[in-house]
Amino acid sequence: MNNELIINSTSTEVTIALVEDGKLVELNNEKEDQSFSVGDIYLGRVRKIIPGLSAAFVDVGYERDAFLHYLDLGPQVLSVINFTKNTSTGKNPDHLLSNFTIEKEIEKTGKISNILTANQWVMVQVAKEPISTKGPRISTEISLAGRYMVLVPFEDSVSLSQKIKSSEERTRLKKLMLSIKPKNFGLIIRTAAVGKKVAELERDLHDMMAKWKSLHEQLLTAKPPQKLLGELNRTSTILRDLLNPNFQNIHVNDHGLYEEIKTYLRSIAPEHENIVKLYRGKENIFEHFGIGKQIKSGFGRTVNLPGGAYLVIEHTEALHVIDVNSGLRSKADVNQEENALAVNLEAAREVARQLRLRDMGGIIVIDFIDQRNAANRKILYEKIKEEMKKDRAKHNILPPSKFGLVQITRQRVRPEMNIVTVEKCPVCDGTGEIKASVLFIDDLVNNLKYLLKEQGEKAIKLRVSPYIYAYLTKGIISIRVKWFIDYKKWVKVIPDPAYHFMEYHFFNSSDEEIKLT
């Protein structure tokens, strides 16, 4: 499998596309003003206890208080509370836990009012980003993720991923990590650790301990609400979790981010440093690599399959329904049962991709085409499980019911990725009324003249639809050439297929949009 990352960086956000064998399978968006990410650790203040919900609301600096359920406290919450209190009051000046007394684990069926009180300071970690009108969901089970392992303070054990099948390798890793881990720190060994040398594993552990030390230093003087430790940015997190020998290229269009990624790869996987490539083309990087078209075709209500079948996808707050339709997919020489199986297997592959692409979470119900043959239903079930193995999110799949429905629960830690695939009417701009099209160029020229003459902009980039681009640049003495004669400044005109017919925007030399009021 050939994996690639295509990274489109702008002044306000970074969009990361994961491509497997030329097909878009994941799309991540990280805005510069996004303040809450899964894995971030905060010092919060308990606002209120809700005994009926067995939960508490905690102020971590978000407009809505974060939600902390009793089941998210974790068995070592008393140790976390003591560590937070002692460190913030100066009684615990050392970040190591060798002299720290681990408290007794709490009961699984206890009451949150026996653990937390209003206005209490508590160290928490974001488990789910704010979704819709809800604040972040948090936990007091603190963990720090590395490339090969996860560091868990206030534990003293080593556990391994169930995906590590070799008993010899499991024994080797467990003995090794038990011998080098600090006291009162637990470790969860990830699949990526298989076959790694002692030096690589020690370096990863050292990096995580350095993070813990930084968190401790922040906690010494912190006042709630305050971030103590931020997770890696989305790009680095994806590289940390996904990077493997199948990665062929990482294309990025921003020089600063290019250097940042190379530096990060140099620290975790020097052998992969040369796969990072700076894109210098004039065309939008997503358009150049065919990502833009895949986004438009992959996020609509209807998703077409290569064989002529199609999916219809509907969303609610916590439930997603996917209907499989055979469409034009029917063969005269194939019976109905075989045709249904062929369509369902093709749909299963696309459903698994859609769940990753849109990052759909909660309950997903798929209405496959009815199959009477039990053996065929089993084949479909195994196919879905096989395709879902590529999904990093925790999920559970139930076998097809007698009605042909397959139910999947999938972990949701971030808001669902939602891309608008319909375009505004190129004539009325969605209003139902239009300005006289003969005045369009006059309007554009007046704004251009204002920016060049009155605002004194030294360099202007004009983004327009491909149709308007052709109109402005055609001919020996084009409209753009006439602008150069009139204003003594060259206007760079850039076609953008994502723009509707009469849409245009001005940008300065730093690629920041110039807002016209």
C-alpha positions as CSV (number, residue, x, y, z in Angstrom):
1,M,0.0,0.0,0.0
2,N,1.3,3.4,-1.0
3,N,0.6,6.1,1.6
4,E,1.0,9.8,1.1
5,L,0.2,13.0,3.1
6,I,-0.9,16.1,1.2
7,I,-0.8,19.2,3.4
8,N,-2.4,22.4,2.4
9,S,-1.3,25.3,4.7
10,T,-2.9,28.7,4.6
11,S,-2.7,31.8,6.9
12,T,-5.7,30.5,9.0
13,E,-5.6,26.7,8.9
14,V,-3.8,23.5,7.9
15,T,-5.7,20.8,6.1
16,I,-4.1,17.3,6.0
17,A,-5.2,14.7,3.5
18,L,-4.2,11.1,3.9
19,V,-4.1,9.2,0.6
20,E,-3.9,5.4,0.3
21,D,-3.1,4.1,-3.2
22,G,-4.3,7.4,-4.7
23,K,-7.6,7.4,-2.8
24,L,-8.4,10.0,-0.1
25,V,-9.2,8.2,3.2
26,E,-8.8,10.8,5.9
27,L,-9.1,14.6,6.0
28,N,-8.0,16.5,9.0
29,N,-8.4,20.3,9.5
30,E,-6.6,22.3,12.1
31,K,-7.4,26.0,12.5
32,E,-4.9,28.3,14.1
33,D,-7.4,29.6,16.7
34,Q,-8.4,26.0,17.7
35,S,-7.6,25.9,21.4
36,F,-8.7,22.4,22.5
37,S,-7.2,19.2,21.2
38,V,-7.5,15.6,22.4
39,G,-4.6,14.9,24.7
40,D,-4.1,18.5,26.0
41,I,-3.6,18.6,29.7
42,Y,-5.1,21.4,31.8
43,L,-5.3,22.6,35.4
44,G,-9.0,23.1,35.9
45,R,-11.3,24.2,38.7
46,V,-14.4,22.2,39.6
47,R,-17.5,24.5,39.1
48,K,-20.3,22.2,40.2
49,I,-21.0,18.6,41.2
50,I,-24.1,17.0,39.7
51,P,-24.8,13.9,41.9
52,G,-27.7,12.8,39.7
53,L,-25.4,12.5,36.7
54,S,-22.5,11.3,38.8
55,A,-20.5,14.0,37.1
56,A,-18.9,17.3,37.5
57,F,-18.5,20.4,35.4
58,V,-14.9,21.8,35.3
59,D,-13.7,25.2,34.1
60,V,-10.7,24.7,31.8
61,G,-11.1,28.0,30.0
62,Y,-13.7,27.1,27.4
63,E,-16.9,29.1,27.0
64,R,-18.8,26.0,28.2
65,D,-17.5,24.0,31.2
66,A,-15.9,20.7,30.5
67,F,-17.8,17.5,31.4
68,L,-16.1,15.0,33.8
69,H,-18.1,11.8,34.5
70,Y,-17.3,9.5,37.4
71,L,-16.3,6.7,35.0
72,D,-13.7,9.1,33.5
73,L,-12.0,9.7,36.8
74,G,-9.8,6.6,36.5
75,P,-8.8,4.4,39.4
76,Q,-5.8,6.6,40.4
77,V,-7.7,9.9,40.6
78,L,-6.8,10.3,44.3
79,S,-3.1,10.2,43.4
80,V,-3.7,12.7,40.6
81,I,-5.5,15.0,43.1
82,N,-2.7,14.7,45.7
83,F,0.0,15.3,43.1
84,T,-1.8,18.4,41.8
85,K,-2.3,19.8,45.3
86,N,1.2,19.1,46.6
87,T,2.9,20.4,43.4
88,S,0.8,23.6,43.2
89,T,1.6,24.4,46.8
90,G,5.3,23.7,46.5
91,K,5.3,20.5,48.6
92,N,6.3,18.3,45.6
93,P,9.3,20.0,43.9
94,D,10.5,16.9,42.0
95,H,8.8,15.6,38.8
96,L,9.8,12.0,39.5
97,L,7.4,9.9,41.5
98,S,10.0,7.6,43.2
99,N,9.1,9.2,46.6
100,F,5.5,9.8,45.9
101,T,2.9,7.6,47.7
102,I,0.4,6.1,45.3
103,E,-3.1,6.3,46.8
104,K,-5.7,3.5,46.9
105,E,-7.8,3.0,43.8
106,I,-11.3,4.3,43.9
107,E,-14.4,2.0,43.7
108,K,-16.0,1.6,40.2
109,T,-19.4,2.2,41.7
110,G,-18.6,5.1,44.0
111,K,-20.0,8.6,44.0
112,I,-18.3,11.6,42.5
113,S,-19.3,13.8,45.4
114,N,-17.0,11.7,47.6
115,I,-14.0,12.4,45.3
116,L,-14.4,16.0,44.2
117,T,-15.7,19.3,45.7
118,A,-16.7,22.6,44.3
119,N,-13.8,25.0,43.6
120,Q,-11.3,22.2,43.9
121,W,-8.2,22.3,41.6
122,V,-7.7,19.2,39.4
123,M,-5.4,18.2,36.6
124,V,-7.4,16.9,33.6
125,Q,-6.8,15.7,30.1
126,V,-9.1,16.4,27.1
127,A,-10.7,13.1,25.9
128,K,-13.1,14.7,23.4
129,E,-13.0,18.1,21.7
130,P,-16.0,20.5,22.0
131,I,-18.7,19.1,19.8
132,S,-21.8,21.2,18.8
133,T,-23.0,23.0,21.9
134,K,-21.1,20.8,24.3
135,G,-17.9,21.6,26.1
136,P,-14.9,19.3,26.0
137,R,-15.1,15.9,27.7
138,I,-12.3,15.4,30.1
139,S,-10.6,12.7,32.2
140,T,-8.3,12.5,35.1
141,E,-6.5,9.5,33.6
142,I,-3.4,11.3,32.5
143,S,-1.3,9.7,29.8
144,L,1.5,11.0,27.4
145,A,1.6,9.4,24.0
146,G,4.9,8.7,22.3
147,R,5.7,6.9,19.0
148,Y,6.4,3.5,20.5
149,M,4.6,3.7,23.9
150,V,2.2,5.6,26.1
151,L,3.4,6.8,29.5
152,V,0.9,6.5,32.3
153,P,1.8,8.3,35.6
154,F,0.7,6.8,38.9
155,E,0.8,3.3,37.6
156,D,3.6,0.7,37.9
157,S,2.9,-1.9,35.3
158,V,3.7,-2.6,31.6
159,S,1.0,-3.7,29.2
160,L,1.2,-4.4,25.5
161,S,-1.1,-3.8,22.5
162,Q,-3.2,-6.9,21.7
163,K,-2.1,-6.5,18.1
164,I,1.4,-7.7,19.1
165,K,0.9,-11.4,18.4
166,S,4.4,-12.8,18.8
167,S,4.9,-14.3,22.3
168,E,8.7,-13.9,22.1
169,E,8.4,-10.2,21.1
170,R,5.8,-9.6,23.9
171,T,8.2,-11.1,26.4
172,R,11.2,-9.2,25.1
173,L,9.4,-5.8,25.2
174,K,7.9,-6.4,28.6
175,K,11.1,-7.4,30.3
176,L,13.0,-4.5,28.6
177,M,10.5,-1.8,29.6
178,L,10.2,-3.1,33.2
179,S,13.9,-2.8,33.5
180,I,14.2,0.8,32.3
181,K,10.9,2.5,33.3
182,P,10.9,4.9,36.3
183,K,9.2,3.9,39.5
184,N,5.4,4.7,39.7
185,F,5.2,5.2,35.9
186,G,3.3,2.7,33.8
187,L,3.8,2.0,30.1
188,I,1.5,0.8,27.3
189,I,3.6,-0.6,24.5
190,R,2.3,0.2,21.0
191,T,2.4,-2.0,17.9
192,A,5.1,0.3,16.4
193,A,7.5,-0.9,19.0
194,V,7.8,-4.4,17.5
195,G,11.4,-5.1,16.5
196,K,12.7,-1.8,17.7
197,K,16.1,-1.6,19.3
198,V,16.7,-0.6,22.9
199,A,18.2,2.8,22.0
200,E,15.1,3.8,20.1
201,L,12.7,2.7,22.9
202,E,14.8,4.5,25.5
203,R,14.9,7.7,23.4
204,D,11.1,7.6,23.1
205,L,10.7,7.1,26.9
206,H,13.2,9.9,27.6
207,D,11.2,12.2,25.4
208,M,8.0,11.5,27.3
209,M,9.7,11.9,30.6
210,A,10.9,15.3,29.4
211,K,7.2,16.2,28.6
212,W,6.2,15.1,32.1
213,K,9.0,17.3,33.6
214,S,7.7,20.3,31.6
215,L,4.2,19.7,32.8
216,H,5.4,19.5,36.4
217,E,7.3,22.8,36.0
218,Q,4.1,24.5,34.7
219,L,2.1,23.1,37.6
220,L,4.4,24.7,40.2
221,T,3.1,28.2,39.4
222,A,-0.1,27.5,37.4
223,K,-3.6,29.0,38.3
224,P,-6.8,27.5,36.9
225,P,-7.9,27.5,34.2
226,Q,-4.5,27.0,32.4
227,K,-3.1,24.6,29.8
228,L,-0.2,22.7,31.3
229,L,0.8,20.6,28.3
230,G,-0.3,20.8,24.7
231,E,-0.6,17.7,22.4
232,L,1.4,17.8,19.2
233,N,-0.2,19.6,16.3
234,R,-2.5,17.5,14.1
235,T,0.2,17.0,11.5
236,S,2.8,15.7,13.9
237,T,0.2,13.5,15.7
238,I,-0.7,11.9,12.4
239,L,3.0,11.3,11.6
240,R,3.6,9.8,15.0
241,D,0.7,7.5,14.8
242,L,0.7,6.5,11.2
243,L,4.3,6.7,9.9
244,N,5.4,3.4,8.5
245,P,7.5,2.0,5.6
246,N,4.4,2.3,3.4
247,F,4.7,6.1,3.4
248,Q,6.2,7.3,0.1
249,N,5.8,11.0,0.2
250,I,4.7,14.0,2.3
251,H,3.9,17.0,0.2
252,V,3.5,20.4,1.9
253,N,3.1,23.8,0.3
254,D,4.5,26.0,3.2
255,H,8.2,26.3,3.7
256,G,7.9,26.9,7.5
257,L,5.8,23.8,8.0
258,Y,8.1,21.9,5.6
259,E,11.1,22.6,7.9
260,E,9.0,21.8,11.0
261,I,8.0,18.4,9.6
262,K,11.6,17.5,8.6
263,T,12.8,18.4,12.0
264,Y,10.2,16.3,13.7
265,L,10.9,13.3,11.4
266,R,14.6,13.8,12.0
267,S,13.9,13.2,15.7
268,I,11.6,10.2,15.4
269,A,12.5,8.5,12.2
270,P,15.6,10.0,10.4
271,E,15.3,7.4,7.7
272,H,12.1,9.0,6.5
273,E,13.3,12.6,6.4
274,N,13.8,12.6,2.6
275,I,10.1,11.7,1.9
276,V,9.1,15.3,2.8
277,K,8.8,17.4,-0.3
278,L,8.1,21.1,-0.6
279,Y,5.4,21.8,-3.3
280,R,6.3,24.9,-5.3
281,G,3.7,24.8,-8.0
282,K,1.4,27.7,-8.9
283,E,-1.7,25.5,-8.8
284,N,-3.5,24.9,-5.5
285,I,-1.8,21.8,-4.0
286,F,-5.1,19.9,-3.5
287,E,-6.1,20.6,-7.1
288,H,-2.6,19.5,-8.3
289,F,-2.9,16.1,-6.6
290,G,-6.6,15.6,-7.3
291,I,-7.7,16.0,-3.7
292,G,-10.2,18.8,-4.4
293,K,-12.2,16.7,-6.7
294,Q,-12.2,13.7,-4.3
295,I,-13.4,16.0,-1.5
296,K,-16.3,17.2,-3.6
297,S,-17.3,13.7,-4.6
298,G,-16.7,12.1,-1.2
299,F,-18.7,14.4,1.1
300,G,-22.1,14.7,-0.6
301,R,-25.3,13.1,0.5
302,T,-25.0,10.6,-2.4
303,V,-21.7,8.8,-3.0
304,N,-21.3,6.9,-6.2
305,L,-19.5,3.6,-6.4
306,P,-17.4,2.5,-9.4
307,G,-19.7,-0.4,-10.3
308,G,-22.8,1.8,-10.7
309,A,-24.2,1.3,-7.2
310,Y,-24.4,4.3,-4.7
311,L,-24.7,5.2,-1.0
312,V,-27.1,7.6,0.5
313,I,-25.8,9.1,3.8
314,E,-27.9,10.9,6.3
315,H,-26.7,12.4,9.6
316,T,-28.2,13.3,13.0
317,E,-26.5,14.4,16.2
318,A,-25.5,10.9,17.3
319,L,-26.9,8.6,14.6
320,H,-25.8,8.1,11.0
321,V,-27.7,6.1,8.5
322,I,-26.2,4.7,5.3
323,D,-28.4,3.2,2.6
324,V,-26.9,1.0,0.0
325,N,-28.6,1.1,-3.5
326,S,-27.7,-1.1,-6.4
327,G,-28.5,1.6,-8.9
328,L,-27.6,0.5,-12.4
329,R,-25.6,-2.4,-11.1
330,S,-27.3,-5.5,-12.4
331,K,-26.2,-8.3,-14.7
332,A,-28.5,-10.5,-16.7
333,D,-26.3,-13.6,-16.3
334,V,-25.9,-13.2,-12.5
335,N,-28.7,-14.1,-10.1
336,Q,-30.1,-11.6,-7.5
337,E,-28.3,-13.1,-4.6
338,E,-24.9,-13.0,-6.2
339,N,-25.5,-9.5,-7.5
340,A,-26.5,-8.3,-4.0
341,L,-23.3,-9.8,-2.5
342,A,-21.2,-8.1,-5.1
343,V,-22.8,-4.7,-4.5
344,N,-22.6,-5.1,-0.7
345,L,-18.9,-6.0,-0.8
346,E,-18.1,-3.0,-2.9
347,A,-20.3,-0.8,-0.6
348,A,-18.5,-2.2,2.6
349,R,-15.2,-1.0,1.3
350,E,-16.6,2.5,0.6
351,V,-18.5,2.6,4.0
352,A,-15.3,2.0,5.9
353,R,-13.6,4.7,3.9
354,Q,-16.4,7.1,4.5
355,L,-16.3,6.6,8.3
356,R,-12.7,7.6,8.3
357,L,-13.0,10.3,5.8
358,R,-15.9,12.1,7.6
359,D,-14.7,11.0,11.0
360,M,-18.3,9.9,11.8
361,G,-18.8,8.8,15.4
362,G,-21.6,7.4,17.6
363,I,-24.0,4.9,16.1
364,I,-23.8,4.1,12.4
365,V,-26.6,1.9,10.8
366,I,-26.0,0.5,7.3
367,D,-28.9,-0.8,5.3
368,F,-27.3,-3.3,2.9
369,I,-29.1,-5.0,0.1
370,D,-31.0,-8.0,1.5
371,Q,-29.2,-11.3,1.3
372,R,-31.1,-14.6,2.1
373,N,-28.0,-16.8,2.1
374,A,-26.5,-17.0,5.6
375,A,-23.1,-17.8,4.2
376,N,-23.2,-14.6,2.1
377,R,-24.1,-12.5,5.1
378,K,-21.1,-14.0,6.9
379,I,-18.9,-13.1,4.0
380,L,-20.2,-9.5,4.1
381,Y,-19.6,-9.3,7.9
382,E,-16.0,-10.5,7.5
383,K,-15.4,-8.0,4.7
384,I,-16.6,-5.1,6.9
385,K,-14.3,-6.2,9.8
386,E,-11.4,-6.5,7.4
387,E,-11.9,-3.0,5.9
388,M,-12.4,-1.5,9.4
389,K,-9.0,-2.8,10.6
390,K,-7.5,0.2,8.9
391,D,-9.5,2.6,11.2
392,R,-7.6,3.9,14.2
393,A,-10.8,4.9,16.0
394,K,-12.2,2.4,18.5
395,H,-15.2,0.7,17.0
396,N,-17.5,-2.3,17.4
397,I,-19.4,-4.1,14.6
398,L,-22.5,-6.2,15.0
399,P,-23.3,-9.0,12.4
400,P,-26.0,-8.3,9.8
401,S,-29.5,-8.6,11.3
402,K,-32.3,-10.5,9.6
403,F,-33.4,-7.1,8.1
404,G,-30.0,-6.7,6.5
405,L,-28.9,-4.0,8.9
406,V,-25.3,-3.7,10.2
407,Q,-24.7,-1.6,13.3
408,I,-21.4,0.0,14.1
409,T,-20.4,2.1,17.1
410,R,-17.4,4.3,16.5
411,Q,-15.5,6.5,18.9
412,R,-16.1,10.2,18.4
413,V,-13.4,12.4,19.9
414,R,-13.7,15.4,17.4
415,P,-16.5,17.1,15.6
416,E,-17.5,15.3,12.4
417,M,-15.7,16.6,9.3
418,N,-18.4,18.3,7.3
419,I,-17.6,19.6,3.8
420,V,-20.2,21.6,1.8
421,T,-20.3,20.0,-1.7
422,V,-23.1,22.0,-3.2
423,E,-22.2,25.2,-4.9
424,K,-23.9,28.6,-4.9
425,C,-25.8,29.5,-8.0
426,P,-23.2,31.2,-10.2
427,V,-25.7,33.8,-11.3
428,C,-27.7,34.8,-8.1
429,D,-25.1,33.8,-5.5
430,G,-27.9,32.0,-3.6
431,T,-30.1,35.1,-3.2
432,G,-32.5,34.5,-6.1
433,E,-31.7,37.9,-7.5
434,I,-28.8,39.0,-9.7
435,K,-26.7,42.0,-10.4
436,A,-26.5,42.9,-14.1
437,S,-23.7,40.7,-15.4
438,V,-22.5,43.4,-17.7
439,L,-21.5,45.3,-14.5
440,F,-19.4,42.4,-13.1
441,I,-16.1,43.5,-14.5
442,D,-16.8,47.2,-13.7
443,D,-17.3,46.1,-10.0
444,L,-14.1,44.1,-10.0
445,V,-12.1,46.9,-11.6
446,N,-13.4,49.5,-9.1
447,N,-12.3,47.3,-6.2
448,L,-8.9,46.7,-7.9
449,K,-8.4,50.4,-8.5
450,Y,-9.3,51.2,-4.9
451,L,-6.7,48.7,-3.6
452,L,-3.9,49.8,-5.9
453,K,-4.5,53.6,-5.9
454,E,-6.1,54.5,-2.6
455,Q,-4.8,51.6,-0.4
456,G,-1.4,51.6,-2.0
457,E,-1.2,47.7,-2.1
458,K,2.2,46.9,-3.8
459,A,1.3,43.4,-5.0
460,I,-2.1,42.0,-5.7
461,K,-3.2,38.4,-6.3
462,L,-6.7,37.9,-7.8
463,R,-8.4,34.6,-7.4
464,V,-11.3,33.9,-9.7
465,S,-13.2,31.0,-11.3
466,P,-11.5,29.4,-14.4
467,Y,-14.1,31.0,-16.6
468,I,-13.4,34.6,-15.5
469,Y,-9.6,33.8,-15.5
470,A,-9.9,32.9,-19.2
471,Y,-11.9,36.1,-19.9
472,L,-9.3,38.3,-18.1
473,T,-6.2,36.8,-19.7
474,K,-7.2,35.9,-23.3
475,G,-5.8,37.7,-26.2
476,I,-2.5,39.5,-26.9
477,I,-3.7,42.7,-25.2
478,S,-5.9,41.1,-22.5
479,I,-7.7,42.9,-19.8
480,R,-4.9,42.1,-17.4
481,V,-2.4,43.7,-19.7
482,K,-4.6,46.8,-19.9
483,W,-4.5,46.9,-16.0
484,F,-0.7,46.9,-16.1
485,I,-0.7,49.8,-18.6
486,D,-3.2,51.8,-16.5
487,Y,-1.8,51.1,-13.0
488,K,1.9,50.2,-13.7
489,K,1.5,47.1,-11.5
490,W,1.1,43.5,-12.6
491,V,-1.9,41.7,-11.1
492,K,-1.4,38.0,-10.7
493,V,-4.6,36.3,-11.7
494,I,-5.1,32.7,-10.3
495,P,-7.9,30.3,-11.5
496,D,-9.5,28.4,-8.6
497,P,-12.0,25.6,-9.6
498,A,-13.6,25.8,-6.2
499,Y,-14.9,29.3,-6.9
500,H,-18.4,29.7,-8.4
501,F,-18.7,31.6,-11.6
502,M,-18.8,35.2,-10.4
503,E,-16.8,34.9,-7.2
504,Y,-13.5,36.6,-6.7
505,H,-11.1,37.5,-3.9
506,F,-8.0,39.7,-3.6
507,F,-4.9,38.6,-1.7
508,N,-1.7,40.4,-0.7
509,S,1.9,39.2,-1.2
510,S,1.7,37.2,2.0
511,D,-1.4,35.3,0.7
512,E,-3.6,36.9,3.2
513,E,-7.1,37.8,1.9
514,I,-7.8,41.5,1.6
515,K,-11.3,42.0,3.0
516,L,-13.5,44.5,1.1
517,T,-16.1,46.1,3.2
